[in-house]
Amino acid sequence: MNIRRVPIALRLFLTVLLTTLVITTVSLGVLHWTMQKNFARYVADVEMQKLDHVISNLAGVYSVYHDWGNAIQAQILQIEGTAAPDDYDRLSRWWLRRQYDIALQQRYFQENTLISVSPGLNKTEQSKPILDAEELRMMELNLPSEYQPFEGLKFPLSSNQNIFRPDRKSEAKPGDTAQNQNQSQNQKKQFISLPDRLGLSSRLSLYDANKQFVVGEPSDIPVSYRRIMVNDKIVGYLGLKPVLDQDDASSINFFSNQKRYLLLVYGLTFLTSLIAALLLATYFKTPIQRLLQGTRELTKGNFQHQVKVNRNDELGDLSTELNHLAVILDQHEQSRRQWVADTSHELKTPLAVLQAQIEAMQDGIRKPTQEHFESMLRQVTSLKKLTQDLADLAQAEAQQLKCYFAEVNPWNVVLQEVENFKPKFAQADLSVSVQGEGANLQLDIDRFKQIMVNLLGNSIRYTEAGGEVRVHTEQSATHWSVIVDDSPLGLSDEQLARLGERFYRVDDSRTRSTGGTGLGLALSGKIAQALGGELSFDHSPLGGLRCKLTFPKQLNK
């Protein structure tokens, strides 16, 4: 079953686009929902700011009666006289409407002062009001001079206080009879209301300190509240029913316009996110394609190919690592080719010698004497050693070298091998000195012996006649080391750095004459690693080479 492949750039494009659309959709949806839900409440809160005078007057009423029910009942009886029980609810709502009208008048007369300008008056006289606010109220509304929150009535009323005042139409005129005058005095005062353009009075309601409904217009929807304070104590709340309804025509028209604007914003956001996602996907797609092309070149063996991605992010780091990998692979390829060339060269020399000797015997040029057979045997031994070293080195590099660990004292192995090499030291006219002490370590004794043979043989090949070879040990609480120092030939720093490479010889002609293959030190280093140790090289105090073989004592068991 073939699964359709989705490129990473397309995935990134769709992810950014869909994420932006989801966030935008949810945000605009929540905004539209909260606007519909809370806009009417917000309008009511703004309208509440216009009811400061009503709040102040209601606080004054409560400070006199200390109870909303008593205040409403007393003032209805004082203004209207006796009221039937059926009219009480209507009069109660009328009472709250009357508080709003009085507060509206107070606000009106505070904001408007009658000013008359006469041509003969100076600027000082022109700016002086002819009538102040109190006189204007008396003239326009026929209110008493001792105006309080309720038409000048001071609560509780005194026995001599006149509750009812005639309006202008009922004032006594010359010639009226006493009976007409008495009737006009008993008439109720006509209260003049200012126009309620905002319609606030019909939406007011009064609540006690526990927000229990007292009087006004009850509402099934949440209302806006303002506290009524007396002596820093909440005595009640003035409620205002929202004027807007989600289902009325004005609200529907308003929210329809808002919805169109939101859809326009949504469309612009979609277009912007589309362009941004496309640019972002392209921004990441280009370096990814270059990296992909670089890996394809590496699989083809083109290790000189370099990926050029100038970015300061993970993709830039990946391109740097890929280029570094290409360099390492190129070095390994060069090493592999050198390995093949060196191996074939090393095998070719003894094989050529053997072939020449055998052909000479076949042609009768050389006789099959004991001396000739010994010469041929030396070539065979050299080939065997070379192939064995190559096999061991390949196994060591593949970490497949077989080692059999046992508790041994490596210093005894060193002394034994030095003793075995004494004839060769004497033949090369070299003096050898040994000094040290051993330690019990977990080692493969045969592999350790193989390392010591390579180190001692290397010293014999590269030390001039009359020179010196010194073998000694160093140890600490954690490590044990055996050191082989020899005298000149000395090595340069560059030659010292290359020691341990396969087929590397300091003096190629000298090594060939003594039978060296250039694999001994490389193989010794790999065997030391397999045994858990380390082989290092440095300049010797004797003027030649120092080989230091170190093993940790943690391997002791």
C-alpha positions in Angstrom: 0.0 0.0 0.0 1.5 3.3 -1.1 1.1 6.2 1.3 1.1 9.6 -0.4 4.3 11.5 0.5 3.7 15.0 2.0 6.8 17.3 1.7 7.9 19.0 4.9 7.5 22.5 3.3 3.8 21.7 2.6 3.3 20.5 6.1 4.9 23.6 7.5 2.8 25.8 5.2 -0.5 24.0 6.3 0.5 24.0 9.9 1.1 27.8 10.1 -1.9 28.6 7.9 -4.3 26.4 9.9 -3.0 27.5 13.2 -3.5 31.1 12.3 -7.0 30.5 11.0 -8.0 28.6 14.1 -6.7 31.3 16.4 -8.3 34.0 14.3 -11.6 32.2 14.1 -11.8 31.5 17.9 -10.7 35.0 18.7 -13.2 36.8 16.4 -15.9 34.4 17.5 -15.3 35.0 21.2 -15.1 38.8 20.5 -18.4 38.7 18.6 -20.1 36.6 21.3 -18.8 38.8 24.2 -19.9 41.9 22.3 -23.4 40.6 22.0 -23.4 39.4 25.5 -21.9 42.4 27.3 -22.5 45.4 25.0 -26.0 46.1 26.5 -24.5 45.8 30.0 -21.7 48.3 29.0 -24.2 50.8 27.7 -26.2 50.5 31.0 -23.0 51.1 33.0 -22.3 54.2 31.0 -25.9 55.5 31.5 -25.4 54.8 35.2 -22.9 57.6 35.4 -25.7 60.1 34.7 -27.6 59.1 37.9 -25.4 60.9 40.5 -28.2 63.2 41.6 -30.7 60.3 41.9 -28.2 58.4 44.1 -27.6 61.5 46.2 -31.3 62.2 46.7 -32.1 58.6 47.6 -29.3 58.6 50.2 -30.9 61.8 51.7 -34.3 60.1 51.9 -32.9 57.0 53.5 -31.0 59.1 56.1 -34.4 60.5 57.2 -36.5 57.3 57.3 -33.8 54.6 57.7 -36.0 52.2 55.7 -37.1 52.1 52.1 -40.6 50.9 52.8 -41.3 53.6 55.4 -39.9 56.3 53.1 -42.0 55.2 50.1 -45.2 54.8 52.1 -44.8 58.1 54.0 -44.1 60.2 51.0 -46.9 58.7 48.9 -49.4 59.5 51.8 -47.9 62.9 52.2 -48.1 63.8 48.5 -51.2 61.9 47.4 -53.1 61.6 50.6 -54.8 58.3 51.1 -54.2 55.6 48.4 -56.0 52.4 47.8 -54.1 49.1 48.1 -54.5 48.4 44.4 -52.8 51.8 43.6 -49.8 51.2 45.8 -47.7 49.4 43.2 -48.5 52.0 40.6 -47.8 54.9 43.0 -44.5 53.2 44.1 -43.3 53.1 40.5 -44.5 56.7 40.2 -42.5 57.6 43.4 -39.2 56.3 41.9 -40.0 58.1 38.6 -40.6 61.3 40.6 -37.1 60.9 42.2 -35.6 60.8 38.7 -37.5 63.8 37.5 -36.4 65.9 40.5 -32.8 64.8 40.0 -33.1 65.7 36.3 -34.3 69.2 37.2 -31.5 69.6 39.7 -29.0 68.7 37.0 -30.6 71.0 34.5 -30.6 74.0 36.7 -27.0 73.4 37.7 -25.9 73.3 34.1 -28.1 76.2 32.9 -28.2 79.7 34.4 -30.4 82.4 33.0 -28.2 85.3 31.7 -29.6 88.5 30.2 -27.4 90.8 28.2 -28.5 94.5 27.9 -26.8 96.8 25.4 -26.2 99.5 28.1 -24.5 97.2 30.6 -20.7 96.9 30.9 -19.0 93.5 30.6 -19.0 93.0 34.4 -22.8 93.6 34.6 -23.5 91.6 31.4 -21.8 88.5 32.9 -23.8 88.6 36.1 -26.9 86.4 36.1 -30.2 88.1 36.5 -31.8 85.1 38.2 -29.9 82.4 40.1 -30.9 78.7 40.0 -33.1 78.9 43.1 -35.1 81.8 41.8 -35.5 80.1 38.4 -36.8 76.9 40.1 -39.3 79.0 42.0 -40.5 80.8 38.9 -40.7 77.9 36.5 -41.8 75.0 38.8 -43.5 77.0 41.6 -41.4 75.1 44.2 -41.0 76.3 47.8 -37.8 78.1 48.7 -36.9 75.4 51.2 -36.5 72.9 48.3 -35.3 69.5 49.5 -35.1 66.3 47.5 -39.0 66.2 47.4 -40.4 69.6 46.5 -39.2 71.3 49.6 -40.8 68.9 52.1 -38.7 68.3 55.2 -39.2 64.9 56.6 -40.8 64.1 58.9 -43.3 66.9 58.2 -44.2 69.3 61.0 -47.8 70.0 61.8 -47.7 73.6 60.4 -46.0 72.7 57.2 -48.1 73.2 54.1 -47.8 70.1 52.0 -49.8 71.2 48.9 -49.1 74.3 46.9 -51.3 75.6 44.2 -49.9 76.0 40.7 -50.1 79.2 38.8 -53.4 78.5 37.3 -55.0 78.1 40.7 -53.6 81.3 42.3 -56.3 83.7 43.7 -57.4 86.6 41.5 -59.4 89.7 42.4 -63.1 88.9 42.4 -62.8 85.2 43.2 -65.0 83.9 45.9 -63.7 82.4 49.1 -65.1 79.0 48.1 -63.1 79.1 44.8 -60.0 80.1 46.7 -60.4 77.2 49.1 -60.9 74.8 46.2 -57.8 76.0 44.4 -55.8 75.7 47.7 -56.9 72.0 48.0 -55.9 71.2 44.4 -52.7 69.2 44.0 -49.6 70.8 42.8 -48.9 70.3 39.1 -45.4 68.8 38.8 -43.6 69.9 35.6 -41.3 67.0 34.2 -38.4 67.6 32.0 -38.2 65.4 28.9 -36.4 62.0 29.5 -34.7 61.6 26.2 -32.7 58.6 27.4 -35.7 56.8 28.8 -33.9 56.1 32.1 -36.8 56.6 34.4 -38.8 53.7 33.0 -35.9 51.3 33.5 -35.0 52.2 37.1 -35.4 49.9 40.0 -34.5 50.1 43.7 -33.0 47.3 45.8 -32.1 47.0 49.4 -28.6 46.4 50.8 -29.0 42.7 50.1 -30.0 43.4 46.5 -33.6 42.4 47.2 -36.1 44.1 44.9 -37.9 47.0 46.6 -39.6 49.1 43.9 -39.4 50.1 40.2 -39.3 48.0 37.1 -38.5 44.3 37.7 -36.2 42.7 35.1 -35.5 39.1 34.1 -32.2 40.0 32.7 -29.1 41.2 34.6 -29.2 44.9 35.5 -26.4 47.4 36.3 -26.1 48.4 39.9 -24.9 51.5 41.7 -24.4 51.6 45.5 -26.4 54.0 47.7 -24.1 55.0 50.6 -25.1 56.7 53.9 -22.3 57.3 56.4 -20.0 55.0 54.4 -22.4 52.2 54.7 -24.3 50.5 51.8 -28.0 51.0 52.3 -29.3 50.0 48.9 -28.7 49.7 45.2 -30.1 51.6 42.3 -30.6 49.3 39.3 -30.9 50.1 35.6 -32.3 47.7 33.1 -30.2 47.6 29.8 -31.9 49.5 27.0 -30.5 47.2 24.3 -32.0 43.8 23.5 -30.3 41.3 21.2 -33.5 40.7 19.4 -34.6 44.2 18.7 -34.1 45.9 15.3 -31.5 48.4 16.4 -29.4 45.6 18.1 -29.7 43.4 15.1 -28.6 46.1 12.7 -25.7 47.1 15.0 -24.4 43.6 15.3 -24.9 42.9 11.6 -22.6 45.8 10.9 -20.1 44.5 13.4 -20.3 41.1 11.9 -19.4 42.4 8.5 -16.4 44.2 9.9 -15.3 41.0 11.7 -15.7 39.1 8.4 -13.5 41.7 6.7 -10.9 41.4 9.4 -11.1 37.6 9.1 -10.6 37.8 5.3 -7.6 40.1 5.6 -6.1 37.9 8.4 -6.5 34.8 6.1 -4.8 36.5 3.2 -2.0 37.8 5.5 -1.5 34.3 7.1 -1.5 32.7 3.6 1.3 35.0 2.4 3.3 34.6 5.7 2.9 30.8 5.6 4.1 30.7 2.0 7.1 32.8 2.7 8.0 30.8 5.8 7.7 27.5 4.0 9.9 28.8 1.2 12.4 30.1 3.7 12.8 26.6 5.2 12.4 24.7 1.9 15.4 26.1 0.2 18.1 25.1 2.7 16.4 21.7 3.2 16.7 21.0 -0.6 20.4 22.0 -0.5 21.0 19.6 2.4 19.1 16.9 0.6 21.2 17.4 -2.5 24.4 17.4 -0.4 23.5 14.0 1.1 22.8 12.6 -2.4 26.3 13.8 -3.5 27.8 12.0 -0.5 26.0 8.7 -1.4 27.5 9.0 -4.8 31.0 9.2 -3.4 31.5 12.9 -4.1 33.1 13.8 -0.8 34.4 17.1 -2.0 30.9 18.5 -2.3 30.1 21.3 0.2 26.6 22.5 1.2 26.3 26.3 1.3 23.6 27.3 3.9 24.3 30.7 5.5 21.9 30.5 8.5 22.4 31.0 12.2 20.0 28.2 13.3 19.7 24.4 13.4 19.7 24.1 9.6 22.9 26.1 9.5 24.4 23.8 12.2 23.3 20.8 10.2 24.9 22.1 7.0 28.2 22.7 9.0 28.1 19.1 10.4 27.3 17.7 7.0 30.3 19.5 5.5 32.5 18.3 8.3 31.2 14.7 7.7 32.1 15.1 4.0 35.7 16.1 5.0 36.0 13.1 7.3 34.6 10.8 4.6 37.1 12.2 2.1 39.9 11.6 4.6 38.8 8.1 5.2 38.5 7.5 1.4 42.0 8.8 1.0 43.2 6.6 3.8 41.4 3.6 2.3 43.1 4.2 -1.0 46.5 4.6 0.7 45.8 1.4 2.7 45.1 -0.6 -0.4 48.2 0.9 -2.2 50.5 0.3 0.8 49.2 -3.2 1.4 49.6 -4.1 -2.2 53.1 -2.6 -2.2 54.1 -4.4 1.0 52.8 -7.7 -0.4 54.3 -7.1 -3.8 57.9 -6.8 -2.6 58.4 -10.2 -0.9 56.3 -11.9 -3.6 58.5 -10.4 -6.3 61.6 -11.7 -4.5 60.1 -15.2 -4.1 59.1 -15.2 -7.8 62.5 -14.2 -8.9 64.3 -16.8 -6.8 61.9 -19.6 -7.9 62.2 -18.6 -11.6 66.0 -18.5 -11.2 66.0 -22.1 -9.8 63.7 -23.2 -12.6 66.0 -21.7 -15.2 69.0 -23.3 -13.6 70.6 -19.9 -12.8 70.5 -20.6 -9.1 70.9 -23.9 -7.5 68.4 -25.1 -4.8 70.9 -24.8 -2.0 70.2 -24.5 1.8 71.2 -20.8 1.7 68.7 -20.1 -1.1 65.9 -21.9 0.8 66.6 -20.0 3.9 66.4 -16.7 1.9 63.0 -17.8 0.5 61.8 -18.8 4.0 62.6 -15.3 5.3 60.4 -13.8 2.6 57.6 -16.2 3.4 58.0 -15.3 7.1 57.8 -11.7 6.3 54.6 -12.2 4.2 53.1 -14.2 7.1 53.9 -11.5 9.6 52.5 -8.8 7.3 49.3 -10.7 6.7 48.9 -11.5 10.4 49.5 -7.8 11.3 46.9 -6.7 8.7 44.4 -9.2 10.1 45.0 -8.2 13.7 44.8 -4.5 12.8 41.5 -4.9 10.9 40.0 -6.9 13.8 41.2 -4.2 16.3 39.7 -1.4 14.2 36.4 -3.3 14.0 36.6 -3.9 17.7 36.6 -7.6 17.1 40.0 -8.4 18.4 39.8 -11.4 20.7 41.4 -10.9 24.1 41.6 -13.4 27.1 42.0 -11.5 30.3 43.7 -12.9 33.4 45.4 -11.5 36.4 49.1 -11.1 35.6 52.2 -9.1 36.6 53.1 -7.3 33.3 56.6 -6.5 34.6 57.6 -10.2 34.5 56.6 -10.2 30.8 58.7 -7.1 30.2 61.8 -8.7 31.8 61.3 -11.9 29.8 61.1 -10.1 26.5 64.1 -7.9 27.2 66.0 -11.1 28.0 64.9 -12.6 24.7 66.0 -9.5 22.8 69.5 -9.2 24.3 71.2 -11.1 21.3 69.6 -8.6 18.9 70.7 -5.7 21.1 74.2 -7.0 21.1 74.1 -7.5 17.3 72.9 -3.9 16.9 75.6 -2.7 19.3 73.1 -1.3 21.7 73.2 -1.2 25.5 69.9 -1.9 27.4 69.0 -1.1 31.0 65.9 -2.3 32.9 64.5 -0.8 36.2 61.0 -1.0 37.6 58.4 -2.8 39.5 55.2 -4.6 38.6 51.5 -4.5 39.6 48.7 -7.0 39.3 46.5 -6.2 36.4 43.8 -7.8 34.3 45.5 -8.3 30.9 45.7 -10.7 28.0 49.3 -11.8 28.4 49.8 -12.7 24.8 48.5 -9.4 23.5 50.6 -7.5 26.0 53.7 -9.5 24.9 52.9 -8.6 21.3 53.0 -4.9 22.2 56.3 -5.2 24.0 57.9 -7.1 21.0 56.8 -4.4 18.6 58.2 -1.6 21.0 61.6 -3.3 21.5 61.9 -4.2 17.9 61.2 -0.6 16.9 63.9 0.6 19.2 66.5 -1.7 17.7 65.6 -0.6 14.1 65.6 3.1 14.8 68.5 3.5 17.3 72.0 4.1 15.9 74.8 1.7 16.7 76.5 2.5 20.1 73.2 3.9 21.4 71.2 3.1 24.5 67.7 1.6 25.2 66.2 2.1 28.7 63.1 0.3 30.0 61.5 1.5 33.3 58.1 1.8 35.0 56.0 4.6 36.6 52.9 4.1 38.6 50.4 6.0 40.7 47.4 5.1 42.8 45.4 4.7 39.6 47.8 3.8 36.7 50.8 1.6 35.9 53.1 2.5 33.0 56.0 0.9 31.2 58.3 3.3 29.3 60.8 2.5 26.5 63.3 5.2 25.8 66.0 5.1 23.1 68.7 7.4 21.8 69.0 9.0 18.4 67.8 8.7 15.6 65.6 11.6 16.9 62.2 12.6 15.5 60.7 15.9 14.5 57.4 17.1 15.9 55.7 16.3 12.6 57.1 12.8 12.4 56.1 12.3 16.1 52.5 13.3 15.3 52.3 10.7 12.5 53.6 7.7 14.5 50.9 5.1 14.8 49.6 5.5 11.3 49.4 2.4 9.2 52.5 1.9 6.9 54.2 5.0 8.2 58.0 4.7 8.4 60.4 7.4 9.6 63.2 6.0 7.5 61.7 3.8 4.7 64.9 2.4 3.3 66.3 1.6 6.8 63.1 -0.1 7.8 63.0 -2.3 4.7 66.5 -3.4 5.3 65.6 -4.6 8.8 62.3 -6.1 7.9 59.8 -3.5 9.2 56.3 -3.2 7.6 55.2 0.1 9.2 52.3 -1.6 11.0 53.9 -2.4 14.3 53.2 0.8 16.2 49.7 1.2 14.7 48.8 -2.4 15.7 50.3 -1.8 19.2 48.1 1.2 19.7 45.0 -0.6 18.7 45.8 -3.6 20.9 46.5 -1.3 23.9 43.0 0.3 23.4 41.4 -3.2 23.3 43.1 -4.0 26.6 41.8 -0.8 28.2 45.1 1.1 28.0 46.8 3.7 26.0 50.0 3.9 23.9 51.5 7.4 23.6 54.7 8.8 22.0 57.0 11.7 23.0 60.6 12.9 22.7 62.9 10.9 24.8 65.4 12.4 27.3 68.0 10.2 25.6 67.5 12.0 22.3 65.3 9.4 20.5 61.7 8.2 21.0 59.8 7.6 24.1 57.0 5.0 24.0 54.8 5.0 27.0 52.3 2.1 27.6 49.7 2.9 30.4 47.0 0.8 32.0 44.6 1.8 34.7 44.6 -0.1 38.0 40.8 0.0 38.1 40.9 -3.1 36.0 42.3 -5.1 39.0 40.0 -7.8 40.2 
